[in-house]
Amino acid sequence: MAVLRFEDLAFSLVGGAVKVTFLKIFTFDLEKESLGRISPFSVASNSITFRGVSEKHAQNKLNQLLHAGFQNLRNKINSKPAVYIHQHSGIPLIGHIAFGIVDRDTSIIEVRPITSCNIECIYCSVDEDKRPVDFVVEKDYLVKELGKLAALKNCELEVNIGTQGEPFLYAPIVELIMDIAKIPNVKTISINTNGTFLTERLVDELAKAGLTRINLSVNAMDAETAKKIAGTKSYDINRIKRIIPYIQEKMDIIIAPVWIPGINDAEIPKIIEFCKLLDRQPRLMIQNFLNYRFGRNPVKAVSWGAFEEKLRQWEDKHEIKLRYDMHGEFGIKKSNLVKDPFRRGEIVKADIICPGRLVGESIGVARERAISVKGRLPKGPTKLKVTKMKDHLVYAEPI
């Protein structure tokens, strides 16, 4: 008898198939008939038992089925196809905006382990309707590549976990933070969140793992306005308000509302006064709503000049600091030691690996970089022209 156990996979019988759940929110099906060809079997949560065969034989055969099953991975939150990026996937973690590692040549490195969100904020720079594919990254692969990049930097680092979505949908988020904290020159670990998953128990786990700051998106104090902005009736701003003082006992917190002109004008002063009434006043960093081509755009953005003037008005009226020198007060330093392997306009031989995050996009790979390629292309080798390079992100089109 062979009992095969897994940490990240769960199994259940559903009709004529075995449903496999990966990292809690991703699924694919295995045919009972295919599993039965290995030997008679039974499933129990995180294990499959095969009778009458060796563990080696069962493992080899099951691995083949699992490999095929992962090609049909789906996000059960939104039913979108999903791509699992792991150490043997052939997809580098630097080069694409949606997943992996983003290095903008400063002492802050952005880590993006997952795409997907549990709410639908009306102002979000990521419009999920324009993004038909999700991505999830293997934790160990992410930590390994982050460690390589961190070793190239000549300064103390902040690692910011900020995804195209909600990072607490990533099942091993606590373990990821714990591993990032072991990287020698990482001194600050921050995470951007809508707060809907935060509980006292989770905050305790995050603090123990090494998280040093939560950047919390709070866009209204009024319950109905908050639900409207979050795009869901399930959003509970009162529960989030209650958890804030507890977070302050364990780590730093920044309250980060987005000012959406014409929608939450009256709510920003309420957020300011809420912060002032807390026993320990958190830093409040109001963000300017911006229009994005692939985002949700409920209003037209105001100019940066108009935004700065509004901040000054709120500062004067409420006697609170709202403007910060990010380099001076947050200690952000330039660190541009990583070199790009491409030049704009260069012709590159690349391999198309999978569909991209956007409609009409593919993911290509060349010279240890992921490349955002215009057009849905078949898998395999192709020639590309590099059209844009920014922050070590690579964009190209087929020729």
C-alpha positions in Angstrom: 0.0 0.0 0.0 1.3 3.5 -0.9 0.1 6.5 1.0 1.1 9.7 -0.7 0.8 12.9 1.4 0.9 16.5 0.3 1.2 19.9 2.1 -0.2 22.1 -0.7 -2.7 19.7 -2.3 -6.1 18.6 -1.0 -8.3 15.9 -2.6 -12.0 15.2 -2.7 -14.3 13.0 -4.8 -16.8 15.0 -6.9 -18.9 13.0 -9.3 -16.7 11.1 -11.7 -13.5 13.0 -10.8 -11.1 13.7 -8.0 -11.0 17.4 -7.4 -7.5 18.6 -6.5 -7.3 21.9 -4.6 -3.9 23.7 -4.7 -2.9 26.4 -2.2 -6.6 26.6 -1.1 -8.0 28.6 -4.1 -6.7 26.8 -7.2 -8.2 23.6 -8.6 -8.1 21.0 -11.3 -9.7 17.6 -11.8 -8.2 14.2 -12.2 -10.3 11.4 -13.8 -11.1 8.6 -11.4 -10.5 6.2 -14.3 -6.9 7.5 -14.8 -6.1 7.2 -11.1 -7.7 3.7 -11.1 -5.2 2.6 -13.7 -2.5 3.0 -11.2 -4.3 0.8 -8.7 -7.4 0.9 -6.5 -7.3 4.1 -4.5 -9.0 6.2 -1.9 -8.6 9.9 -1.0 -8.5 11.6 2.4 -8.0 15.4 2.5 -4.3 15.8 1.9 -3.4 12.3 0.8 -4.2 9.6 -1.8 -3.8 5.9 -0.9 -3.0 3.3 -3.6 -3.4 -0.4 -2.8 -1.2 -3.1 -4.1 1.6 -1.0 -5.6 4.9 0.4 -4.3 5.2 4.0 -3.2 7.7 4.7 -6.0 5.5 3.3 -8.7 2.4 5.2 -7.4 4.4 8.5 -7.0 5.8 8.3 -10.5 2.4 7.6 -12.1 0.6 10.2 -10.0 3.2 12.9 -10.8 2.5 12.4 -14.5 -1.2 13.0 -13.9 -0.6 15.9 -11.6 1.7 17.5 -14.2 -1.1 17.2 -16.8 -3.7 18.5 -14.3 -1.7 21.6 -13.6 -2.1 22.6 -17.2 -5.8 23.0 -16.5 -5.4 24.9 -13.2 -8.2 27.3 -12.4 -8.8 30.0 -9.7 -12.0 29.0 -8.0 -12.7 32.5 -6.9 -13.2 33.8 -10.4 -13.0 30.6 -12.6 -10.1 32.0 -14.6 -7.3 29.8 -15.9 -4.2 30.1 -13.7 -0.5 29.5 -14.4 1.7 28.1 -11.6 5.2 29.5 -11.8 7.8 27.3 -10.1 11.5 26.5 -10.3 11.0 24.1 -13.3 8.4 26.1 -15.2 10.9 27.9 -17.3 9.5 31.3 -16.3 11.9 33.8 -14.7 10.6 36.0 -11.9 12.0 39.3 -13.2 10.6 41.1 -16.2 6.9 41.1 -15.8 4.7 43.5 -13.9 2.1 41.1 -12.6 4.2 38.4 -10.9 7.5 37.7 -9.3 9.9 40.4 -8.4 9.9 44.1 -9.5 13.1 46.1 -8.9 12.8 49.8 -9.6 16.5 50.5 -8.8 15.8 51.6 -5.2 16.2 50.0 -1.8 12.6 48.7 -2.0 12.0 45.4 -3.8 8.4 44.5 -4.7 7.4 40.9 -4.4 4.2 39.6 -6.2 3.4 36.0 -5.4 -0.2 35.9 -6.7 -2.8 37.7 -8.7 -6.5 37.8 -7.9 -8.6 39.6 -5.4 -11.6 39.0 -3.1 -13.2 42.4 -3.7 -13.8 44.7 -6.7 -12.7 48.2 -5.8 -14.2 50.7 -8.2 -11.0 52.7 -8.5 -8.5 49.7 -8.8 -5.7 50.1 -11.3 -6.3 46.4 -12.1 -9.5 45.7 -13.9 -10.0 42.0 -13.6 -12.3 42.0 -16.6 -9.3 42.9 -18.8 -7.1 40.2 -17.2 -8.3 36.7 -18.2 -5.4 34.7 -16.6 -4.1 34.5 -13.0 -0.6 33.6 -11.8 0.7 32.0 -8.6 4.4 31.6 -7.7 6.1 28.8 -5.8 7.2 30.2 -2.4 10.7 28.6 -2.4 11.4 29.8 -6.0 10.4 33.4 -5.0 12.5 33.4 -1.9 15.5 31.9 -3.8 15.4 34.5 -6.6 14.7 37.3 -4.1 17.8 36.3 -2.2 19.9 36.5 -5.3 18.7 40.0 -6.1 19.1 41.1 -2.5 22.7 40.0 -2.5 23.5 42.3 -5.4 22.2 45.3 -3.6 24.6 47.5 -1.6 22.1 48.7 1.1 19.5 47.6 3.7 16.3 46.7 1.9 12.6 46.9 2.3 10.6 44.1 0.7 7.1 45.1 -0.1 4.5 42.4 -0.8 2.1 44.2 -3.1 0.1 42.2 -5.6 -2.3 42.8 -8.4 -5.0 41.9 -6.0 -5.0 40.8 -2.3 -1.8 39.2 -1.0 -3.6 37.3 1.8 -5.1 35.0 -0.8 -1.6 33.5 -1.1 -1.9 30.4 1.2 1.8 30.3 2.4 1.9 34.1 3.0 3.1 33.7 6.6 5.8 31.2 5.6 6.9 33.5 2.7 7.4 36.4 5.2 9.3 34.1 7.6 11.7 33.1 4.8 12.1 36.7 3.5 13.0 37.7 7.1 16.0 35.4 6.9 17.6 37.3 4.0 20.5 39.2 5.6 20.1 42.7 4.3 16.3 42.8 4.4 15.4 45.0 7.4 11.8 45.9 6.6 9.0 43.7 5.3 5.7 45.4 4.4 2.5 44.2 2.8 -0.3 46.1 1.0 -3.8 44.8 1.9 -7.5 45.7 1.8 -7.7 44.3 5.4 -10.6 41.9 4.9 -8.6 38.8 6.0 -7.0 40.4 9.1 -7.7 38.9 12.5 -5.9 39.1 15.8 -4.6 35.6 15.3 -3.3 36.3 11.8 -1.7 39.6 13.0 0.1 37.6 15.7 1.4 35.1 13.2 2.5 37.9 10.9 4.4 39.7 13.6 6.1 36.5 14.7 7.1 35.7 11.1 8.8 39.1 10.8 6.3 41.4 9.1 7.2 44.9 10.2 4.5 47.1 8.5 1.0 46.8 7.1 -0.1 49.3 4.5 -3.9 49.3 4.9 -6.3 50.5 2.3 -9.1 52.4 4.0 -11.2 54.5 1.7 -14.3 55.5 3.7 -15.6 55.5 7.3 -19.3 55.3 6.3 -20.3 51.7 6.0 -22.4 52.1 2.8 -19.8 54.3 1.1 -17.1 51.8 2.0 -19.1 49.0 0.4 -19.7 51.0 -2.7 -16.0 51.7 -3.2 -15.0 48.1 -2.4 -17.5 46.9 -5.0 -19.1 44.4 -2.6 -21.8 44.4 0.1 -19.7 42.0 2.2 -17.0 44.6 2.9 -17.2 45.5 6.6 -15.3 48.7 7.4 -16.3 48.5 11.1 -14.5 45.2 11.5 -11.4 46.6 9.9 -11.5 49.7 12.1 -11.6 47.5 15.2 -8.5 45.6 14.1 -6.3 48.7 13.6 -5.5 49.3 17.3 -4.5 45.6 17.7 -2.2 45.9 14.6 -0.5 48.9 16.2 0.4 46.8 19.3 2.3 44.4 17.1 3.9 46.4 14.2 3.8 49.6 12.2 0.8 50.5 10.2 0.2 53.1 7.4 -3.4 54.0 6.6 -3.5 54.5 2.8 -6.8 55.8 1.4 -7.2 56.7 -2.2 -8.9 60.1 -2.8 -11.5 59.5 -5.6 -12.8 63.0 -6.5 -16.5 63.2 -6.3 -16.9 59.8 -4.6 -15.2 59.9 -1.2 -14.4 63.6 -0.7 -16.4 63.7 2.5 -14.9 60.5 3.7 -11.2 61.6 3.7 -11.7 64.1 6.6 -13.5 61.3 8.6 -10.5 59.0 8.0 -8.2 61.8 9.2 -10.2 62.3 12.4 -10.4 58.6 13.0 -6.6 58.3 12.9 -6.2 61.3 15.2 -8.4 59.7 17.8 -6.4 56.5 18.0 -4.1 56.2 21.0 -1.1 56.1 18.7 -1.7 58.1 15.6 -0.6 56.1 12.6 1.0 57.6 9.5 -1.7 58.6 7.0 -0.7 58.6 3.4 -3.5 59.7 1.1 -3.0 58.5 -2.5 -4.1 60.3 -5.7 -6.5 58.4 -7.8 -4.9 57.8 -11.3 -6.4 56.7 -14.5 -5.0 53.5 -16.0 -5.5 52.1 -19.4 -6.2 48.6 -18.0 -7.7 49.8 -14.7 -11.2 50.8 -13.5 -11.8 54.5 -14.0 -14.9 55.8 -12.3 -13.8 59.4 -12.5 -11.2 61.6 -14.2 -8.0 62.0 -12.3 -7.0 65.4 -11.0 -3.6 66.8 -11.7 -0.7 66.3 -9.2 -0.8 70.0 -8.6 -4.4 69.9 -7.6 -3.8 66.9 -5.4 -0.9 68.6 -3.6 -3.1 71.6 -3.0 -5.8 69.4 -1.5 -3.3 67.7 0.8 -2.2 71.1 2.0 -5.8 72.1 2.7 -6.4 69.0 4.7 -3.1 69.4 6.6 -4.0 73.0 7.6 -7.6 72.2 8.5 -6.9 69.0 10.5 -3.4 69.9 11.8 -1.9 66.6 10.6 1.0 65.7 8.4 -0.1 64.2 5.0 2.9 64.9 2.8 6.2 62.9 3.1 9.6 63.0 1.6 9.8 59.3 0.6 13.6 59.3 0.3 14.3 61.3 3.5 11.6 60.1 5.8 11.3 56.5 4.6 15.0 56.1 3.9 14.6 55.0 0.3 17.9 54.9 -1.5 18.9 54.5 -5.1 20.4 51.1 -5.9 20.8 50.5 -9.6 23.3 47.7 -9.7 21.2 45.3 -11.7 21.8 45.5 -15.5 19.3 44.8 -18.2 20.2 42.1 -20.8 18.2 43.9 -23.6 18.2 47.2 -25.4 15.1 48.9 -26.7 14.7 48.0 -30.4 16.8 44.9 -30.2 15.7 41.7 -32.0 15.6 38.8 -29.6 15.1 35.0 -30.0 12.6 34.0 -27.3 10.4 31.1 -26.3 6.7 31.7 -25.8 5.7 29.8 -22.6 2.1 30.7 -21.8 -0.7 33.2 -22.2 -0.2 36.6 -20.5 -2.1 38.4 -17.8 -3.8 40.8 -20.2 -6.2 40.1 -23.1 -4.0 39.8 -26.2 -0.7 39.1 -24.3 1.7 36.2 -24.1 4.7 35.5 -21.8 8.0 35.0 -23.5 11.3 34.1 -22.0 14.9 35.0 -23.0 18.1 35.8 -21.2 16.6 34.9 -17.8 13.9 37.5 -18.1 10.1 37.2 -18.5 8.8 39.2 -21.4 5.4 40.7 -21.9 4.7 40.0 -25.6 1.9 41.8 -27.6 -0.5 39.2 -29.1 -1.6 35.7 -28.2 1.1 33.5 -29.7 1.5 29.7 -29.9 4.0 28.2 -27.6 7.5 27.8 -29.0 10.5 29.8 -30.3 9.9 33.1 -32.0 11.6 36.4 -32.8 10.7 39.5 -30.9 11.5 43.2 -31.0 12.0 44.8 -27.6 9.7 47.9 -27.6 10.0 49.1 -24.0 12.3 48.7 -21.0 11.4 50.2 -17.7 12.2 49.2 -14.1 13.7 45.9 -15.5 10.3 45.1 -17.0 10.5 43.9 -20.6 7.9 44.5 -23.4 8.1 43.2 -26.9 6.2 42.4 -30.1 6.6 39.6 -32.6 8.3 40.4 -35.9 
